[in-house]
Each structure stands twice: as structure tokens, then as C-alpha cells.
């Protein structure tokens, strides 16, 4: 492996992961710094995905789609943060996030209806623009929702978020490490990303399970019950993370692009860095609610 890429990769693990966890541990005003980060990341990721897809499909205006993508996590942030300043619980439910997604979809339909002069690509354009908003806007709100997780009156958001991010990061890091050490002769069985190896995928599952066990032993009062539950969750999070990484590879390959951007040294763009998170966040959110939160 190229030494420059190696040091960049190690730098992200040594600096990037602690930085992200530091933001997660800033609990003030329902994790306000995390919400701000999510909104910024959503906007940048939307812009990168727009660039990728626009290589093949003529889309609606870039600024319009980027705003729609960023508005969804912004609404989620406002819903969760404002009560911490006012001291009053909002009468609006968390469904406002889903309603915002629907409003964004209607805005895309309206824009196409009133701006299109030819209609041969309208279906593709509507589908692609809607996907950008869903993928880079709505999926990130599942992280926002975890920022207000509680059991009774106890705030459990920080450990829940920390273990989720550790699952995804360790899956990615162990996959890379195992791939470098043991993946030379078992690459290419996934056409979406020929450089990925079977050893790397196995390493990804081991990394996610390791993070899950950390959660089980450090926060056993939150990740309660049999260790089989955290093992099951870790396996599914690893699978979702790997699929998310491969899915983004498909987007780039279909447009002939190597990286989504160049903002993150050694990784490429923001989208290259959060592709696993985007797919894993809703899976983790659902599984944690099913396995660990009383109803």
C-alpha cells in the first residue's frame, strides 16, 4: 500500500474517530454540536452525490436539491434542540421529520412540473433528485433521533451514539486492516468493488462485534440482557455498513468517478466517509428500540 495513503488512513483513525466521539460527548442542548455537524455534513454529501449523479442525468438545480437535503436534518435538530432553550415540550411529534421529507418530495415534483420543457428524462430526474434528498438528508436524521434517547428520566443518548459510531468505524477499520494483511488472494468476489476482499469483510464483522462487546461490558445497564442480543445487532450493523460502502461504490462506478470529493485526506469526499453510517443508522435505531428500550 502507498505510504501516503497508509498514513492518511491511520491519521483518520487516530484523529478523526476521537474528534467525532468528542462531538458526541458534548451533550449540551440535546447534542447541539452534533446536530450542527449533521446539517453541514448533509449539505456537503448532497452536493457530492449531486455531482456523481449529474454525470449521467440532468437534474434540477443543485442549490435547490442541496437545500432540500439539509432542511430535513435541520428540522430534526430544531425539533429536538428548541425545547432545551424554552423549557417547554413541543406539541409537535417527531413525525415532523417524515412530513418534511414528504414536503421535499412534493417540492421536487412541483419543480419538475413547472420547469420541464421536455419530458423524456422527467421520471429519472424526479427519482434521482428524490433519492439524493432521502439518502443524504433523511437517513442522517436517525442519528439526530438517537441524540434524545432516554429510558425513563435517564438520558442514554451519549453511550448509544458512541457504540453505534464505534460499530461502524471499527467495522471499516478492521475490514481495511484484515484486507491489507490477509486479502491478497481473495479479492474480486464482489463486482461492485473488486479491491474488497473476503478477509476484509470478515474483519469488518469482527470489528463491529468488538464494538458491541465494549458496549455490553462498559454500559451493561443500557445494553442489558443476553450477549446474544448485542452480537446479533453487531452482525446486522456490520452487514448494513458493508452494503452502504458497496452501494456508494456502485454510484461512483456508474458515473466513472473514483472519489466523491477530496475534502477528507486518504478517504476522498464526505460521502466516502459516511456511506456506511447512512445505511447503518436506521438499522441500529430500529434494533436498539426493539432490543433495549421498554415500551
C-alpha positions as CSV (number, residue, x, y, z in Angstrom):
1,X,0.0,0.0,0.0
2,X,1.1,3.5,-0.8
3,X,2.7,5.1,2.4
4,X,0.9,8.3,1.9
5,X,-2.5,6.5,1.9
6,X,-1.4,4.5,4.9
7,X,-0.6,7.5,7.0
8,X,-3.7,9.3,5.9
9,X,-5.8,6.3,6.9
10,X,-4.1,6.0,10.3
11,X,-4.5,9.7,10.8
12,X,-8.2,9.5,10.3
13,X,-8.4,6.6,12.8
14,X,-6.2,8.4,15.4
15,X,-7.6,11.9,14.9
16,X,-11.0,11.5,13.2
17,X,-12.6,8.9,15.4
18,X,-11.7,10.7,18.7
19,X,-12.9,14.0,17.2
20,X,-16.3,12.5,16.2
21,X,-16.7,10.9,19.7
22,X,-15.7,14.2,21.3
23,X,-18.6,15.9,19.5
24,X,-20.9,13.1,20.6
25,X,-19.9,13.6,24.2
26,X,-20.9,17.3,24.0
27,X,-24.4,16.8,25.5
28,X,-25.4,20.5,25.9
29,X,-28.8,21.3,24.5
30,X,-29.6,17.8,23.2
31,X,-26.2,17.5,21.5
32,X,-26.4,20.8,19.6
33,X,-22.8,20.5,18.2
34,X,-23.7,17.1,16.8
35,X,-26.9,18.5,15.1
36,X,-24.9,21.3,13.6
37,X,-22.4,18.8,12.3
38,X,-25.1,16.6,10.8
39,X,-26.7,19.6,9.0
40,X,-23.3,20.6,7.5
41,X,-22.4,17.0,6.5
42,X,-25.8,16.6,4.9
43,X,-25.3,19.6,2.7
44,X,-21.8,18.6,1.6
45,X,-22.8,15.0,1.0
46,X,-25.8,16.1,-1.1
47,X,-23.6,18.3,-3.2
48,X,-21.2,15.4,-3.8
49,X,-23.9,13.0,-4.7
50,X,-25.4,15.6,-7.0
51,X,-22.1,15.8,-8.8
52,X,-21.9,12.0,-9.2
53,X,-25.5,11.5,-10.5
54,X,-25.4,14.6,-12.7
55,X,-22.7,12.9,-14.8
56,X,-25.5,10.7,-16.2
57,X,-28.7,12.5,-15.6
58,X,-29.7,16.2,-16.0
59,X,-31.0,17.1,-12.5
60,X,-33.0,20.0,-11.1
61,X,-30.9,23.0,-9.9
62,X,-28.0,22.0,-7.5
63,X,-28.8,24.6,-4.8
64,X,-32.4,23.6,-4.7
65,X,-31.6,20.0,-4.1
66,X,-28.9,20.8,-1.5
67,X,-31.3,23.0,0.4
68,X,-34.0,20.3,0.5
69,X,-31.5,17.7,1.7
70,X,-30.2,20.0,4.5
71,X,-33.6,21.1,5.6
72,X,-34.6,17.7,6.8
73,X,-31.9,17.2,9.4
74,X,-32.3,20.9,10.3
75,X,-36.0,20.3,11.1
76,X,-34.9,17.3,13.2
77,X,-32.4,19.5,15.1
78,X,-34.9,22.3,15.7
79,X,-37.5,19.8,17.0
80,X,-35.0,18.3,19.5
81,X,-32.9,21.4,20.5
82,X,-35.5,24.2,20.9
83,X,-37.2,22.7,23.9
84,X,-33.9,22.7,25.8
85,X,-33.8,26.5,25.4
86,X,-37.5,27.2,26.0
87,X,-38.1,24.7,28.8
88,X,-41.3,23.5,27.1
89,X,-42.0,20.3,25.4
90,X,-43.1,20.7,21.8
91,X,-46.7,19.8,20.9
92,X,-45.3,18.5,17.6
93,X,-44.3,14.9,17.3
94,X,-41.1,13.5,15.8
95,X,-43.2,12.7,12.7
96,X,-42.5,16.3,11.6
97,X,-39.2,14.9,10.2
98,X,-41.1,12.5,7.9
99,X,-43.6,15.2,6.9
100,X,-40.6,17.3,5.9
101,X,-39.3,14.5,3.7
102,X,-42.8,14.4,2.1
103,X,-42.8,18.1,1.6
104,X,-39.4,17.9,-0.1
105,X,-40.7,15.2,-2.4
106,X,-43.7,17.4,-3.3
107,X,-41.3,20.3,-3.9
108,X,-39.3,18.2,-6.4
109,X,-42.5,17.1,-8.2
110,X,-43.7,20.7,-8.4
111,X,-40.3,21.9,-9.7
112,X,-40.4,19.3,-12.4
113,X,-44.0,20.1,-13.3
114,X,-43.5,23.8,-13.7
115,X,-39.9,23.9,-15.1
116,X,-39.7,21.0,-17.5
117,X,-40.0,21.7,-21.2
118,X,-39.3,18.2,-22.4
119,X,-40.3,15.1,-20.5
120,X,-38.2,12.2,-21.8
121,X,-36.0,12.3,-18.6
122,X,-38.6,13.5,-16.1
123,X,-39.0,10.2,-14.4
124,X,-35.3,9.7,-14.0
125,X,-34.8,13.3,-12.8
126,X,-37.6,13.1,-10.2
127,X,-36.3,9.7,-8.9
128,X,-32.7,10.8,-8.8
129,X,-33.4,14.1,-7.0
130,X,-35.7,12.4,-4.5
131,X,-33.0,9.8,-3.8
132,X,-30.4,12.5,-3.1
133,X,-32.7,14.1,-0.5
134,X,-33.6,10.7,1.0
135,X,-30.1,9.4,1.1
136,X,-28.1,12.4,2.3
137,X,-30.9,14.2,4.2
138,X,-33.4,11.8,5.8
139,X,-31.1,8.9,6.7
140,X,-28.9,11.1,8.8
141,X,-31.9,12.1,10.9
142,X,-31.8,8.6,12.6
143,X,-28.6,9.9,14.3
144,X,-30.5,13.0,15.3
145,X,-33.2,10.9,16.8
146,X,-30.7,8.9,18.9
147,X,-29.5,12.2,20.4
148,X,-32.6,12.3,22.6
149,X,-32.8,8.6,23.6
150,X,-33.7,8.0,27.2
151,X,-35.1,5.3,29.4
152,X,-37.5,6.8,31.9
153,X,-35.8,10.1,33.0
154,X,-32.3,8.8,32.3
155,X,-30.5,10.2,29.2
156,X,-28.8,7.4,27.5
157,X,-28.0,9.2,24.2
158,X,-24.3,9.5,24.6
159,X,-23.4,5.8,25.1
160,X,-26.0,4.8,22.5
161,X,-24.5,7.1,19.9
162,X,-20.9,6.2,20.9
163,X,-21.4,2.5,20.4
164,X,-23.2,3.0,17.1
165,X,-20.3,5.0,15.7
166,X,-17.7,2.6,17.2
167,X,-19.5,-0.3,15.4
168,X,-19.3,1.5,12.1
169,X,-15.8,2.8,12.5
170,X,-14.3,-0.5,13.8
171,X,-16.1,-2.4,11.0
172,X,-14.5,-0.1,8.5
173,X,-11.1,-0.1,10.1
174,X,-10.9,-3.8,10.8
175,X,-12.1,-4.5,7.2
176,X,-9.2,-2.4,5.9
177,X,-6.7,-3.9,8.3
178,X,-7.7,-7.6,7.6
179,X,-7.9,-6.8,3.9
180,X,-4.3,-5.5,3.9
181,X,-2.9,-8.4,5.9
182,X,-4.9,-11.4,4.6
183,X,-6.8,-10.2,1.5
184,X,-4.3,-10.5,-1.3
185,X,-5.6,-13.8,-2.8
186,X,-9.3,-13.4,-2.0
187,X,-10.3,-10.2,-3.8
188,X,-12.8,-9.6,-6.5
189,X,-15.8,-11.7,-5.5
190,X,-17.9,-8.6,-5.2
191,X,-18.1,-6.8,-8.6
192,X,-19.2,-3.5,-7.1
193,X,-15.8,-3.1,-5.5
194,X,-13.1,-5.6,-6.9
195,X,-10.5,-4.4,-4.4
196,X,-12.5,-5.6,-1.5
197,X,-11.6,-9.0,-0.1
198,X,-13.3,-11.8,1.7
199,X,-10.8,-11.3,4.6
200,X,-11.7,-7.7,4.7
201,X,-15.4,-8.5,5.1
202,X,-14.7,-11.0,7.9
203,X,-12.6,-8.3,9.6
204,X,-15.5,-5.9,9.3
205,X,-17.8,-8.2,11.2
206,X,-15.1,-8.8,13.9
207,X,-14.7,-5.0,14.3
208,X,-18.4,-4.4,14.8
209,X,-18.7,-7.3,17.2
210,X,-15.8,-5.9,19.2
211,X,-17.5,-2.5,19.5
212,X,-20.7,-4.2,20.6
213,X,-18.9,-6.1,23.3
214,X,-17.4,-2.8,24.5
215,X,-21.0,-1.5,24.8
216,X,-22.1,-4.7,26.6
217,X,-19.3,-4.6,29.2
218,X,-18.9,-0.8,29.7
219,X,-22.7,0.1,29.6
220,X,-24.2,-3.2,30.7
221,X,-27.0,-1.3,32.4
222,X,-28.1,0.0,28.9
223,X,-27.3,-2.9,26.7
224,X,-29.0,-5.3,29.1
225,X,-29.8,-9.0,28.8
226,X,-28.1,-11.8,26.9
227,X,-24.9,-11.0,25.0
228,X,-26.6,-12.7,22.1
229,X,-28.6,-9.5,21.5
230,X,-25.6,-7.3,21.1
231,X,-23.9,-10.0,19.0
232,X,-27.0,-10.1,16.7
233,X,-27.1,-6.3,16.5
234,X,-23.4,-6.1,15.7
235,X,-23.7,-8.6,12.8
236,X,-26.6,-6.6,11.3
237,X,-24.8,-3.3,11.7
238,X,-21.7,-4.7,10.0
239,X,-23.8,-6.0,7.2
240,X,-25.5,-2.6,6.7
241,X,-22.2,-0.8,6.9
242,X,-20.6,-3.0,4.3
243,X,-23.7,-2.7,2.0
244,X,-23.6,1.1,2.4
245,X,-19.9,1.2,1.4
246,X,-20.6,-1.0,-1.6
247,X,-23.7,0.9,-2.7
248,X,-21.7,4.1,-2.9
249,X,-19.1,2.3,-4.9
250,X,-21.9,1.5,-7.4
251,X,-22.9,5.2,-7.6
252,X,-19.3,6.2,-8.4
253,X,-18.7,3.4,-10.9
254,X,-21.9,4.1,-12.8
255,X,-20.6,7.7,-13.3
256,X,-16.9,6.9,-13.8
257,X,-15.8,8.7,-10.6
258,X,-13.1,7.4,-8.3
259,X,-13.9,9.5,-5.2
260,X,-17.0,11.6,-4.2
261,X,-14.7,14.5,-3.4
262,X,-11.3,15.4,-1.8
263,X,-12.2,17.1,1.4
264,X,-11.1,14.2,3.7
265,X,-7.4,13.2,3.3
266,X,-7.0,9.5,2.5
267,X,-10.7,8.9,2.1
268,X,-12.0,11.3,-0.6
269,X,-15.2,13.1,0.0
270,X,-17.6,13.4,2.9
271,X,-19.9,10.8,1.2
272,X,-17.0,8.4,1.0
273,X,-16.6,8.7,4.8
274,X,-20.3,8.4,5.8
275,X,-21.7,5.9,3.3
276,X,-21.6,3.2,5.9
277,X,-23.2,5.4,8.5
278,X,-26.1,6.3,6.2
279,X,-27.1,2.7,5.8
280,X,-26.4,1.5,9.3
281,X,-28.1,4.4,11.3
282,X,-31.7,3.4,10.6
283,X,-30.9,-0.3,11.2
284,X,-29.2,0.5,14.6
285,X,-32.1,2.8,15.5
286,X,-34.7,0.1,14.9
287,X,-32.7,-2.7,16.6
288,X,-31.9,-0.7,19.7
289,X,-35.6,0.2,20.1
290,X,-36.6,-3.4,19.6
291,X,-34.0,-5.0,21.8
292,X,-33.2,-2.5,24.6
293,X,-35.9,0.1,25.1
294,X,-39.0,-0.7,27.1
295,X,-42.3,0.3,25.5
